[in-house]
């Protein structure tokens, strides 16, 4: 057991930043179910080019349908079936002033919380527009055309970073699920050739603007997590961990990136006992985090869609708060 002097006067924003920078925040930062509290506030565009409706047609011409009990939708028809249709593709204008009307006052509204801004996905938006199998084939057959579409999204992010930084955001976040249950959707070699330099541009711009970088990516992404760290990713938001293994993630990446996670939403959270969930919380903090930081407690905000019981959510949130309380008292072991 290691004990020390804990600064109890830190704001939520300071707690998050110190955890990400491994500067001993004294408790776990969190974004839990509403009744359990959050250290985060969130900012976005009035209408994002990356809007994902449960059903309907988005600005790119992607046709979305709801997939059932989940609040999320999925693309059933994509607009760029062939590169010959490139000139007809509807490309949203990120600079439209109407997109930024709600940003004024975001910093004041966040008060002393960490303000996290939502950007535009790179991989996911590409396959929403192009289709998943087409996108995979393009990595080999049409890398130049594929690069044109990715670069449009990169430029959207660069502009968004500039606007969010001016508005007082602290971090920049978007979602790109890269993994299958075991392994990456495309070859790591293709990812490094096509996607890695584009992520590097976005993360370099965010850091230059004073923003910490966040990425949601589920599935087995161990093949590229070193690369993401290398190009400047500060926080990885994972809803799954068991398919990769807590011990493996901790041994290979712990102390080098901050993990922002709930209990694995497909396995223990959905099927485990209450005791399993509480035990898993402690294993997560021990393996993924470090005494100085590196772990943020999270919940999954579509519990009905994932089949999460109310008592399971309660157990997870209460256990994370208990671990946090122990740390605030000076015990930095979970």
C-alpha positions as CSV (number, residue, x, y, z in Angstrom):
1,X,0.0,0.0,0.0
2,X,1.3,3.4,-1.0
3,X,0.1,6.5,0.8
4,X,0.7,10.2,0.1
5,X,-0.7,13.6,0.4
6,X,-3.8,14.0,-1.8
7,X,-5.0,17.4,-3.1
8,X,-8.7,17.4,-2.5
9,X,-9.2,20.9,-4.1
10,X,-8.7,19.8,-7.7
11,X,-11.6,20.6,-10.1
12,X,-13.0,17.8,-12.2
13,X,-11.1,19.2,-15.2
14,X,-7.9,19.1,-13.3
15,X,-8.5,15.5,-12.2
16,X,-9.1,14.4,-15.8
17,X,-6.0,16.2,-17.1
18,X,-3.7,14.9,-14.3
19,X,-5.0,11.3,-14.9
20,X,-4.2,11.5,-18.6
21,X,-0.8,13.0,-18.0
22,X,0.0,10.5,-15.2
23,X,0.3,13.3,-12.6
24,X,-1.4,11.6,-9.6
25,X,-4.9,13.1,-9.6
26,X,-5.8,11.5,-6.2
27,X,-9.0,9.8,-7.4
28,X,-10.4,8.2,-10.5
29,X,-11.9,10.5,-13.1
30,X,-15.3,9.3,-14.2
31,X,-18.1,9.6,-16.7
32,X,-20.7,7.3,-15.1
33,X,-24.5,6.9,-15.2
34,X,-26.1,10.3,-14.5
35,X,-26.9,9.7,-10.9
36,X,-23.3,8.8,-10.2
37,X,-21.7,11.8,-11.7
38,X,-19.3,12.9,-14.4
39,X,-16.1,15.0,-14.6
40,X,-16.9,15.7,-18.3
41,X,-19.0,18.1,-20.2
42,X,-19.5,17.7,-24.0
43,X,-19.5,20.0,-27.0
44,X,-20.4,19.4,-30.6
45,X,-21.6,21.1,-33.7
46,X,-25.2,22.1,-34.1
47,X,-25.3,19.6,-36.9
48,X,-22.3,17.4,-37.4
49,X,-21.2,16.1,-40.8
50,X,-20.8,12.9,-38.8
51,X,-24.3,12.8,-37.5
52,X,-25.6,9.2,-37.2
53,X,-29.4,9.2,-37.2
54,X,-31.3,6.2,-35.9
55,X,-33.2,6.3,-39.2
56,X,-33.3,8.5,-42.3
57,X,-30.8,10.1,-44.7
58,X,-27.8,12.0,-43.6
59,X,-26.0,14.9,-45.3
60,X,-23.8,12.6,-47.3
61,X,-26.7,10.7,-48.7
62,X,-26.2,7.6,-46.4
63,X,-29.5,5.8,-45.7
64,X,-29.8,4.7,-42.1
65,X,-32.2,2.2,-40.5
66,X,-32.6,1.4,-36.8
67,X,-31.3,-2.1,-35.9
68,X,-33.8,-2.9,-33.1
69,X,-33.8,-2.2,-29.4
70,X,-30.6,-0.2,-29.6
71,X,-30.9,3.6,-30.1
72,X,-28.2,3.3,-32.8
73,X,-28.8,2.9,-36.5
74,X,-26.7,1.4,-39.3
75,X,-26.2,2.3,-42.9
76,X,-28.3,0.2,-45.3
77,X,-27.5,2.1,-48.5
78,X,-24.4,4.1,-49.2
79,X,-24.0,6.9,-51.7
80,X,-20.6,6.3,-53.3
81,X,-21.0,2.8,-54.7
82,X,-18.5,3.4,-57.4
83,X,-15.7,6.0,-57.7
84,X,-17.2,7.2,-61.0
85,X,-19.8,8.9,-58.8
86,X,-17.2,11.0,-57.0
87,X,-18.2,14.3,-58.6
88,X,-21.9,13.7,-57.5
89,X,-21.1,13.0,-53.9
90,X,-22.7,15.4,-51.4
91,X,-19.9,16.8,-49.2
92,X,-21.1,18.7,-46.2
93,X,-19.6,22.2,-45.6
94,X,-17.9,22.1,-42.3
95,X,-17.5,25.9,-42.4
96,X,-21.2,26.6,-42.5
97,X,-21.7,29.1,-39.7
98,X,-25.0,27.4,-38.7
99,X,-22.9,24.4,-37.5
100,X,-21.3,26.5,-34.8
101,X,-24.2,28.5,-33.5
102,X,-24.5,26.4,-30.3
103,X,-20.8,26.6,-29.4
104,X,-20.9,30.0,-27.8
105,X,-21.0,29.6,-24.1
106,X,-19.9,25.9,-24.1
107,X,-17.0,26.7,-21.9
108,X,-19.1,28.6,-19.4
109,X,-21.7,25.9,-19.5
110,X,-19.1,23.2,-18.7
111,X,-18.2,25.2,-15.5
112,X,-15.2,23.4,-14.0
113,X,-15.5,20.1,-15.9
114,X,-13.3,18.8,-18.7
115,X,-14.9,19.9,-22.0
116,X,-14.7,17.2,-24.6
117,X,-15.5,18.2,-28.2
118,X,-16.9,15.7,-30.8
119,X,-15.1,15.7,-34.2
120,X,-15.6,13.7,-37.4
121,X,-14.7,10.0,-37.7
122,X,-12.2,9.0,-40.4
123,X,-12.6,5.3,-41.0
124,X,-16.3,5.0,-40.0
125,X,-17.5,7.9,-42.1
126,X,-15.5,6.5,-45.0
127,X,-17.3,3.2,-44.9
128,X,-20.7,4.8,-44.2
129,X,-20.2,6.6,-47.5
130,X,-18.4,3.9,-49.5
131,X,-19.6,0.7,-47.9
132,X,-17.6,-1.5,-45.7
133,X,-16.5,-4.2,-48.2
134,X,-15.7,-1.5,-50.8
135,X,-13.6,0.3,-48.3
136,X,-11.6,-2.8,-47.5
137,X,-11.1,-3.5,-51.2
138,X,-10.1,0.2,-51.8
139,X,-7.1,-0.2,-49.4
140,X,-5.6,-2.5,-52.1
141,X,-7.2,-1.5,-55.3
142,X,-8.0,2.2,-55.1
143,X,-5.7,3.7,-52.4
144,X,-5.4,7.1,-54.1
145,X,-9.2,7.6,-54.4
146,X,-9.7,6.4,-50.9
147,X,-7.1,8.9,-49.7
148,X,-9.0,11.7,-51.3
149,X,-12.1,10.9,-49.2
150,X,-10.1,10.5,-46.0
151,X,-8.3,13.8,-46.6
152,X,-11.6,15.6,-46.9
153,X,-12.4,14.2,-43.4
154,X,-9.0,15.2,-42.1
155,X,-9.5,18.8,-43.3
156,X,-12.9,18.8,-41.6
157,X,-11.3,17.8,-38.3
158,X,-8.5,20.4,-38.7
159,X,-11.1,23.1,-39.0
160,X,-13.2,21.7,-36.2
161,X,-10.2,21.6,-33.9
162,X,-9.6,25.3,-34.6
163,X,-13.1,26.2,-33.7
164,X,-13.4,24.0,-30.6
165,X,-10.0,25.3,-29.3
166,X,-11.2,28.9,-29.7
167,X,-14.3,27.9,-27.7
168,X,-12.3,26.6,-24.8
169,X,-12.5,22.8,-25.3
170,X,-10.0,20.6,-23.4
171,X,-10.1,17.5,-25.5
172,X,-11.0,16.2,-29.0
173,X,-12.8,13.0,-29.7
174,X,-14.3,10.8,-32.4
175,X,-15.2,7.2,-33.0
176,X,-13.6,4.7,-35.3
177,X,-14.2,1.0,-34.6
178,X,-11.2,-0.7,-36.2
179,X,-11.3,-4.2,-34.7
180,X,-13.1,-7.5,-35.2
181,X,-13.3,-9.8,-32.2
182,X,-9.9,-11.1,-33.0
183,X,-7.7,-8.8,-35.1
184,X,-8.0,-5.7,-37.3
185,X,-10.5,-5.3,-40.1
186,X,-7.7,-4.6,-42.6
187,X,-4.1,-5.5,-42.6
188,X,-1.9,-3.5,-40.2
189,X,0.4,-2.8,-43.1
190,X,-2.4,-1.1,-45.1
191,X,-3.5,0.8,-42.0
192,X,0.0,2.2,-41.5
193,X,0.3,3.1,-45.1
194,X,-3.0,4.8,-45.6
195,X,-4.6,5.8,-42.2
196,X,-1.7,6.3,-39.8
197,X,-0.4,9.6,-41.4
198,X,-3.9,11.0,-41.4
199,X,-4.4,10.3,-37.8
200,X,-1.0,11.9,-37.1
201,X,-2.1,15.1,-38.9
202,X,-5.3,15.3,-36.8
203,X,-3.6,14.6,-33.5
204,X,-0.7,17.0,-34.2
205,X,-3.2,19.8,-34.9
206,X,-5.1,19.0,-31.7
207,X,-2.0,19.1,-29.6
208,X,-0.8,22.3,-31.2
209,X,-4.2,23.8,-30.3
210,X,-3.9,22.6,-26.7
211,X,-6.3,19.8,-26.9
212,X,-5.9,16.2,-25.5
213,X,-6.8,13.5,-28.0
214,X,-9.4,10.8,-27.5
215,X,-10.5,7.9,-29.8
216,X,-13.3,5.3,-29.3
217,X,-12.3,2.1,-31.0
218,X,-13.7,-1.3,-30.1
219,X,-12.7,-4.8,-31.2
220,X,-9.2,-6.2,-31.1
221,X,-7.0,-3.2,-32.0
222,X,-3.8,-4.4,-30.4
223,X,-2.0,-4.5,-33.8
224,X,-2.3,-0.7,-34.1
225,X,-2.4,0.7,-30.6
226,X,1.3,1.3,-30.5
227,X,0.9,3.2,-33.7
228,X,-1.9,5.3,-32.3
229,X,0.2,6.1,-29.3
230,X,3.1,7.0,-31.6
231,X,1.1,9.5,-33.6
232,X,-0.2,11.2,-30.5
233,X,-3.4,9.5,-29.1
234,X,-3.7,10.3,-25.4
235,X,-6.9,8.4,-24.5
236,X,-8.4,5.2,-25.9
237,X,-12.0,4.6,-25.1
238,X,-12.7,0.9,-25.2
239,X,-16.0,-0.7,-24.5
240,X,-14.5,-4.2,-24.9
241,X,-11.3,-5.5,-23.3
242,X,-11.9,-9.2,-22.7
243,X,-11.3,-10.1,-26.3
244,X,-7.8,-8.7,-25.9
245,X,-7.2,-9.4,-22.3
246,X,-6.7,-7.0,-19.4
247,X,-3.3,-8.3,-18.5
248,X,-2.1,-8.1,-22.1
249,X,-3.4,-4.5,-22.5
250,X,-1.8,-3.5,-19.3
251,X,1.6,-5.1,-20.0
252,X,1.9,-3.8,-23.5
253,X,0.3,-0.4,-23.3
254,X,-0.3,0.5,-19.6
255,X,1.5,3.7,-18.5
256,X,1.8,4.9,-22.1
257,X,-1.9,5.8,-22.8
258,X,-5.0,6.4,-20.7
259,X,-7.8,3.8,-20.9
260,X,-11.3,5.1,-20.6
261,X,-13.5,2.1,-20.1
262,X,-16.6,0.5,-18.7
263,X,-16.7,-3.1,-17.7
264,X,-16.6,-5.1,-20.9
265,X,-20.1,-4.5,-22.4
266,X,-20.3,-7.8,-24.3
267,X,-19.1,-10.2,-21.7
268,X,-18.9,-9.5,-17.9
269,X,-21.3,-6.5,-17.9
270,X,-23.9,-8.4,-19.9
271,X,-23.5,-11.9,-18.5
272,X,-21.5,-11.7,-15.2
273,X,-22.7,-11.8,-11.7
274,X,-22.7,-8.7,-9.5
275,X,-19.6,-10.0,-7.8
276,X,-18.0,-10.7,-11.2
277,X,-18.6,-7.1,-12.2
278,X,-17.2,-5.6,-9.0
279,X,-14.1,-7.9,-9.3
280,X,-13.6,-6.9,-12.9
281,X,-13.7,-3.2,-12.0
282,X,-10.8,-3.7,-9.7
283,X,-8.9,-5.8,-12.3
284,X,-9.4,-3.0,-14.8
285,X,-8.0,-0.3,-12.6
286,X,-5.1,-2.5,-11.5
287,X,-4.1,-3.7,-15.0
288,X,-5.0,-0.7,-17.3
289,X,-4.1,2.1,-14.9
290,X,-1.1,3.1,-12.9
291,X,-0.8,4.6,-9.4
292,X,-0.2,8.0,-11.1
293,X,-3.2,7.8,-13.5
294,X,-4.0,6.3,-16.8
295,X,-7.6,5.1,-16.2
296,X,-11.0,6.8,-16.5
297,X,-14.1,5.1,-15.3
298,X,-16.9,5.0,-17.9
299,X,-20.4,3.6,-18.4
300,X,-22.1,2.5,-21.6
301,X,-24.8,5.0,-22.4
302,X,-27.1,2.6,-24.3
303,X,-27.6,-0.1,-21.6
304,X,-30.9,-1.4,-23.1
305,X,-29.2,-2.0,-26.5
306,X,-26.4,-3.9,-24.8
307,X,-28.7,-5.9,-22.5
308,X,-27.3,-4.4,-19.2
309,X,-29.3,-4.9,-16.1
310,X,-30.0,-1.9,-13.8
311,X,-28.4,-3.8,-10.9
312,X,-25.3,-4.4,-13.0
313,X,-24.9,-0.7,-13.8
314,X,-25.4,0.1,-10.2
315,X,-22.7,-2.4,-9.1
316,X,-20.2,-1.1,-11.7
317,X,-20.7,2.5,-10.8
318,X,-20.6,1.9,-7.1
319,X,-17.4,-0.1,-7.3
320,X,-15.7,2.5,-9.4
321,X,-16.7,5.2,-6.8
322,X,-15.5,2.9,-4.0
323,X,-12.1,2.5,-5.7
324,X,-11.9,6.3,-6.2
325,X,-12.7,6.9,-2.6
326,X,-10.0,4.6,-1.5
327,X,-7.5,6.5,-3.6
328,X,-8.7,9.9,-2.3
329,X,-7.8,8.6,1.2
330,X,-4.3,7.8,0.0
331,X,-4.5,4.1,-0.9
332,X,-3.5,4.0,-4.6
333,X,-3.9,0.2,-4.9
334,X,-7.4,-0.8,-6.2
